[in-house]
Amino acid sequence: MKKYPMFFLIFAHCFCTIFYVKTNGADNLDGSSAANAKRTIDSAITAASDNDVIYISEGLYKTNEGLTNSSYGVTINKNGLTLKGGFDLAFSSQNGETIIDGEGLYKRIIQISNPNCTLEKLTILGRTNSGTAASGDGGIMIQGQSCLITNCIVSNNLGFGIYISSSSNRLFDVISIANRQNYTANGCGFYIGQPFNFLKNCKSLYNVLTSTSYQGAGIDISANSNTIEDCQVTGNTGGSGAGIDIYNSTLSNTIKNILVSQNHSDGTNPNGIGCRIAGNLNQISGIFCSNTCTDGFGGGIYCGGNSNFINAVIFSNYAVDEGGGIYFSGIGNIFTGTVSNNTSPLYGGIYFYDSGNTYSAVISNALIADNNTTTSGSSGISIRGGKEVIIQDCTIINNITASPAYDCAVHFVSTALTNCRIISNTMGGTNGSTNTFGILESVAVSNHSLIGNTFLPGRLGFLYKNSTGAITPLPGLDIINTANHTNHDAAAAYGNDIGIPRITALPASCTTDSAFTLTLSISENWGYYSTVSAGGPFIPITPPSVSIPVTASITIFCFSSNVFASSSIGSFTYVITSLVSNTNIFNSTTSLISKAGTWNLSGVSLSPFTSDLASLFPEVTGSYAYIWDAQNQNYTSTGVLSAGKGFWLNPISDGTRSVSGTAAGQFTSIGIKLFPGWNLVSSPYTFSCKYLNIAAEADGKNSETWEAGANKGIVDKRIWGYDSAQETYYITDTLEPWKGYWVWSQAERYLYIKGNDQTNNFRTKRIFAPEINAQDTGSGEWQVQFNFSAGAKKDSLNVLGTDNSALDEIDINDSRKIPSGPANLPRLCIDNILSYSIKAPVTSIKSWKISLENKEPFVNGELSWNTGRVFDCGLFCTLTENGTGKIIETGTSGKLSITGGNSGIKQEYIFTAAKDDYRYILENRIGIRDAKGGSLYRIQNDYLILGFLPQPDTGGTARICTADGRKIWEMEWDDVSAETVIEKKISVKNLRSGPYLLLLTFKNPLTGQRTTTRKMIVLFR
């Protein structure tokens, strides 16, 4: 018996009736076939029964031309009815676009009144209602439950894009764009008013709430237990929660893997521009970036509800009031993730607030970094009032405030706090500030726990500052238990790394006639010393010891704790009466350590007795040792090595190679000649060199610092070393002995090094990625980094981009690429250039040829790129096949797998990027300027602007055709450059509203093969 209901359910579903609607149909036909298709959608719905299906052809449907003249353009009043669009007129394929245009005549374009209905592949254009839209009016109203909406676009409605007033509906790949809500209600792009709805891969873009007193311009959630997954909410404008608003007291909603970006509010006191969470027990995960609030709290997220869980990356948001990144005012909320690069005049990172003092929250396993406060208050974490705040296992660093007094990681702002716990965090403010603190208490605190925290070593700051104003490094409980600080018992503060090092080997003053090396040993943490004065400048001592060469009379000032606490352990003077200069001191033999099977970028740090490469390394000369000929900018396997010169070495076996010669004394100065382009250098001394100069002559006359030369464009500021273990370059500021480094010079100059200026008592700076100068932000510049790998080998740090030299003259050097190693395969070339990458002037569109080569047979490769420096220039990129124009990948980042054959890999591609006005062309290489979503264009002034991007070195044709293939306009071209954008002003005075095809055909000049790109566009008036 149990089988009968199942049988009838399946029977009813499988034997539904299909009705047909097309633009040249007629309502007096029965709609039973493509030949007998109806003209209006409502006529087909009237003829249909429950669970039937209606196929709708591509084209434009509007009043009296597919729609009826009533309050709603289409009313679905049958259970389980399905509407599918996009079919061609023969209903043989579903690749077109079906547009339902309300023309401003309807309250709602589609009204779904019954359950279990489906909409598929429809474009809903509203311009609804010439007056003020009422509640629920707009593009689609879903009143029936358990409906399915998929692959639809809802745009330009006055009111809501999609209004969901029923439960258990599913929306997949739906775009709600450019809708405008002027009714006094929450929500515009999507409004969710009932539980158990599910949205996946949907987008809410550029929707507007005209009244900023209301919430949720992108998505408004006013019910429990809804799920939003893998969606994007971008460019919406409104009040609180301009991106997403979870309304008051709503429960148990899940938002997963969402991107919320560039949403904005300029209303009065809006909160949470990216996302406002006013409900409870909600779970949020995703990215919240570049959201802006001109008056209010919480640029990225505002969490005023209780017991919510947030796992998010929150960066580059702005709020004019507290909480540039995230603002908490609820109870029992938990946050984990990243909060970085957010800005606010007051408290740029995370801000806790609760005036009722009944507040608890947890921040766990989070990175809070590089946030900025422009007026006053901490930029890391700020806590105002409440109790039982727990901050644990976090890293809180490099947060910057305009007020040095608040340069701290965690700041207790005002109002009494109790039972707060700060456990196992790594903390630090900005490096080198006298007011850098891990924890700053400006309030009365009781039962406060500080356990196992670490203040970053080398930071000139303190773990703790109390409310009395005394700066203390927190050595014990006697300092914590001051006035206003109570109940700090022995269990309340222990295991904290408080930054008090101990120098165990105290040096004694002496007089000698010989140079020597002073060693300072240190037991733990950090110490400091100065060779100038008791007031600095200070150099940190790295555990376990530091060696200081003493070659002249000198006084060294030592400190066993933070220098700003003035805890000096004394000064020690060494007098050199006469320096012995015989060869026993300066002649030396050094062991050069190198690893077999990999390329080592090595250098020469003395004047070798045997200077030619073949004599120094006879076992590897030929294929495994190379000198860089800077004058000719290429490699050679023969040549002479001298002090300060670098070379590549790939030894047959691990071990050391002895190099004997004369070491330069510290009182000497050495000039290393640089040729235009890349030069391979090393420290010419047996100690590290950090203080470098640039000079026109070898004697260093009128020399200037390396940085000053870089600012004038004479040299590239960056110095590149090579890490053999990681097989990648890094940026440094120090030439270490016996290692090679790449430097770049604009003209013939000398790298001039004064030995007496150097000391090896400093930390060497290493950065494994190109530095990005913050001053470039907003200048319209961008750059893309490419990596090409094959097997275990790779060619990385290939950068191309644009710069605006009028705004930033020095960055002509920004994207130079270090020469690859002599046998570093695979190789990536940009415009056939191996040794340099390309930095072109800013243009609206730019193309480069990317060539890939790997000679190892049957080794697969991978090309990837990422826009590591894209600011507000609207960058869009495409990778196409060279010669055919076939688009392989689009977007600001991408990855392409390449199969290696018998001859390895040898491929060529065209990489094209555009910003601002021309990005509409790139995805299909052809488009209409100002078309909404790239596909909808409202005709104004009886013309349009057609733009297209020809394939380089080919001829071709651009055409506009009707949907049935009739040619409207055509243009041919011959062999243009890759950067040429062709834009034509075309009269469309006599064209009717409807769908049209844009066609772009390329002809390969070698093979004669033709490739055509097609794009559908809908014109309406």
RAQUI-V878185 format. One record per backbone hydrogen bond with DSSP energy under -1.0 kcal/mol. NH is the residue of the N-H (numbers start at 1). CO is the residue of the C=O. If there is no record, write none. Layout:
BEGIN
NH|CO / NH|CO
END
This chain:
BEGIN
4|1 / 7|3 / 8|4 / 9|5 / 10|6 / 11|7 / 12|8 / 13|9 / 14|10 / 15|11 / 19|53 / 20|31 / 21|55 / 22|38 / 25|22 / 26|37 / 29|26 / 31|36 / 37|34 / 38|20 / 41|66 / 44|40 / 45|41 / 46|42 / 47|43 / 48|44 / 51|79 / 52|49 / 53|17 / 54|82 / 55|19 / 56|84 / 57|21 / 58|87 / 59|97 / 61|99 / 62|65 / 64|67 / 65|62 / 67|62 / 70|68 / 73|108 / 74|109 / 76|111 / 80|115 / 81|78 / 82|52 / 83|118 / 84|54 / 85|120 / 87|56 / 88|93 / 91|88 / 96|86 / 99|59 / 100|123 / 101|61 / 102|125 / 104|126 / 105|102 / 107|71 / 108|71 / 109|138 / 110|139 / 111|74 / 112|141 / 113|76 / 116|145 / 118|81 / 119|148 / 120|83 / 121|150 / 123|98 / 124|153 / 125|100 / 126|155 / 127|156 / 137|134 / 138|107 / 139|160 / 140|161 / 141|110 / 142|163 / 143|112 / 144|112 / 146|167 / 148|117 / 149|170 / 150|119 / 151|172 / 153|122 / 154|175 / 155|124 / 156|177 / 159|180 / 160|137 / 161|188 / 162|189 / 163|140 / 164|191 / 165|142 / 168|195 / 170|147 / 171|198 / 172|149 / 173|200 / 175|152 / 176|203 / 177|154 / 178|205 / 180|157 / 181|208 / 185|183 / 187|215 / 189|217 / 190|218 / 191|162 / 192|220 / 193|164 / 198|169 / 199|227 / 200|171 / 201|229 / 203|174 / 204|232 / 205|176 / 206|234 / 208|179 / 209|237 / 210|181 / 214|211 / 216|240 / 218|242 / 219|243 / 220|190 / 221|245 / 222|192 / 225|251 / 227|197 / 228|254 / 229|199 / 230|256 / 232|202 / 233|259 / 234|204 / 235|261 / 237|207 / 238|264 / 239|214 / 241|271 / 243|273 / 244|274 / 245|219 / 246|276 / 247|221 / 249|278 / 250|247 / 252|280 / 254|226 / 255|283 / 256|228 / 258|285 / 259|231 / 260|287 / 261|233 / 262|289 / 264|236 / 265|292 / 270|295 / 272|297 / 273|298 / 274|299 / 275|300 / 276|244 / 277|302 / 278|246 / 280|250 / 281|306 / 283|253 / 284|309 / 285|255 / 286|311 / 287|258 / 288|313 / 289|260 / 290|315 / 292|263 / 293|318 / 294|265 / 298|322 / 299|323 / 301|325 / 302|275 / 303|327 / 304|277 / 305|277 / 307|331 / 309|282 / 310|334 / 311|284 / 312|336 / 313|286 / 314|338 / 315|288 / 316|340 / 318|291 / 319|343 / 320|293 / 321|296 / 323|347 / 324|347 / 325|349 / 326|349 / 327|301 / 328|351 / 329|303 / 332|360 / 334|308 / 335|362 / 336|310 / 338|312 / 339|367 / 340|314 / 341|369 / 343|317 / 344|372 / 350|380 / 351|326 / 352|382 / 353|328 / 354|384 / 357|354 / 362|333 / 363|390 / 364|335 / 365|392 / 367|337 / 368|395 / 369|339 / 370|397 / 372|342 / 373|400 / 374|344 / 375|345 / 376|345 / 381|409 / 382|350 / 383|411 / 384|352 / 387|359 / 388|418 / 390|361 / 391|421 / 392|363 / 393|423 / 395|366 / 396|426 / 397|368 / 398|429 / 400|371 / 402|373 / 406|403 / 407|404 / 408|406 / 409|437 / 410|438 / 411|381 / 412|440 / 413|383 / 417|444 / 418|386 / 419|446 / 421|389 / 422|449 / 423|391 / 424|451 / 426|394 / 427|454 / 428|396 / 433|430 / 436|433 / 437|407 / 438|462 / 439|463 / 440|410 / 441|465 / 442|412 / 445|484 / 446|417 / 447|486 / 449|420 / 450|492 / 451|422 / 452|494 / 454|425 / 455|497 / 456|427 / 459|456 / 461|459 / 462|436 / 465|439 / 469|466 / 479|476 / 480|476 / 481|477 / 482|480 / 485|482 / 486|445 / 489|487 / 492|489 / 494|450 / 497|453 / 498|496 / 504|521 / 510|573 / 512|575 / 516|550 / 518|548 / 520|546 / 522|544 / 523|502 / 527|541 / 528|559 / 529|539 / 530|557 / 536|533 / 539|529 / 541|527 / 546|520 / 548|518 / 550|516 / 554|574 / 556|572 / 557|530 / 558|570 / 559|528 / 560|567 / 565|562 / 566|563 / 568|566 / 569|558 / 572|556 / 574|554 / 575|510 / 577|512 / 585|582 / 586|582 / 587|583 / 588|661 / 590|659 / 592|657 / 594|655 / 597|651 / 600|649 / 602|600 / 602|647 / 604|645 / 607|662 / 609|660 / 613|639 / 616|612 / 617|613 / 620|617 / 624|620 / 626|648 / 627|636 / 629|634 / 630|628 / 633|629 / 634|629 / 636|627 / 641|611 / 644|604 / 645|642 / 646|680 / 647|602 / 648|626 / 649|600 / 650|624 / 655|594 / 657|592 / 659|590 / 661|588 / 662|607 / 663|586 / 668|665 / 670|753 / 672|751 / 674|749 / 677|745 / 679|743 / 681|741 / 682|644 / 689|735 / 692|690 / 693|752 / 694|704 / 695|750 / 700|697 / 703|700 / 704|694 / 706|692 / 709|705 / 710|706 / 711|707 / 712|708 / 713|710 / 714|709 / 716|744 / 720|742 / 721|730 / 723|728 / 727|723 / 728|723 / 730|721 / 731|767 / 732|719 / 735|689 / 739|736 / 740|601 / 741|681 / 742|720 / 743|679 / 745|677 / 746|714 / 749|674 / 750|695 / 751|672 / 752|693 / 753|670 / 755|668 / 757|754 / 758|755 / 767|731 / 776|773 / 777|774 / 779|776 / 782|802 / 783|869 / 784|800 / 785|866 / 786|798 / 787|864 / 788|795 / 789|862 / 790|793 / 791|860 / 793|790 / 795|788 / 798|786 / 800|784 / 801|838 / 802|782 / 803|840 / 807|804 / 808|804 / 811|808 / 813|810 / 814|811 / 816|813 / 824|821 / 825|823 / 827|853 / 829|851 / 830|833 / 831|849 / 833|830 / 840|801 / 842|803 / 846|913 / 848|911 / 850|909 / 851|829 / 852|907 / 853|827 / 854|905 / 858|901 / 861|898 / 862|789 / 863|896 / 864|787 / 865|894 / 866|785 / 867|892 / 868|866 / 869|783 / 876|914 / 878|912 / 879|889 / 880|910 / 881|886 / 882|908 / 885|881 / 888|879 / 889|879 / 891|877 / 894|865 / 896|863 / 898|861 / 901|904 / 904|901 / 905|854 / 907|852 / 909|850 / 910|880 / 911|848 / 912|878 / 913|846 / 914|876 / 915|844 / 918|915 / 919|916 / 921|918 / 925|921 / 927|947 / 929|945 / 931|928 / 932|936 / 934|931 / 935|932 / 936|932 / 937|1018 / 939|1020 / 943|940 / 944|986 / 946|984 / 947|927 / 948|982 / 949|925 / 953|976 / 954|951 / 956|973 / 957|1001 / 958|971 / 959|999 / 960|969 / 961|997 / 962|966 / 965|962 / 968|960 / 969|960 / 971|958 / 973|956 / 980|977 / 982|948 / 984|946 / 986|944 / 988|942 / 991|988 / 994|1019 / 996|1017 / 997|961 / 998|1015 / 999|959 / 1000|1013 / 1001|957 / 1002|1011 / 1003|955 / 1004|1009 / 1008|1004 / 1011|1002 / 1013|1000 / 1015|998 / 1017|996 / 1018|935 / 1019|994 / 1020|937
END
